[in-house]
Amino acid sequence: MTSESADWEYKAVEPPTELTKRESANPEQRLNELAAEGWRLVETVSYDGGGTKYLIFERSLEDA
């Protein structure tokens, strides 16, 4: 563990949905785009009744 603290930035992304807005679309392409920009998935936020509301990403400000 280093004594320096990293500075982070965060991004919340709604998962992609199909035309019905009820079914999740495959997020692979979007996840790969975000990864190429230095983002990594760290958490999901779910609706009370189930299902994912947001995908939470972080990246070091050094990678921005």
N, C-alpha and C positions, 0 to 999 in steps of 0.2 A: 504494500500500500504506500502510495507516495504522499508527501506532506502537502503537495500542491492540490488545490481543488479545481476541478474542471468547471468551465462555464458551459451550460447547455442551453439549447433552444428546443422547443416542443411544437408539435403539429398534431392537431386532431383532424382526422379524416373520417367521413361517413363511408361505410362499406358500400360498394357499388350494388345496385339492384337491377333486376330484370324489369321489363316493361310493366309488369303488374305491381311493382313496388313492394311485393310481398316476399319474393324469392331473391336471395343473394346471388349476385353474379360472381364468377370466378375472379378474385382480385389479383391474380398472379402478375399480370402485366403491370398494374399500378404499383404493386409492392416492389417489383424489380426496378421500376422507374425511380421510386423513392430511395431504394437502396443505392442506386447509382449516384444519387445526389447526397449520399452520406447518412441518410436516415435509417434508423433501426426501430422495429416494432418493440415496444416495451410493455404495453398494457392494452386491455380492451375495456370499454365501458358498456355495460349491458342495460337494456330496458328492464324495468321491474318484472314484467311478465315473461322475460326471456328474449333472446336475440341480441345482436350486437348493435349498439348505437354509434359508437365511435371507436376507431383504432388510434391509439396514441403512439406517436413516434418521437424519438429524440435524436439529436446529433450534437456533437461537440461544436462549439462556435469556431474552433480551429478548422473544422471540416467545411464550414459554410462558405 
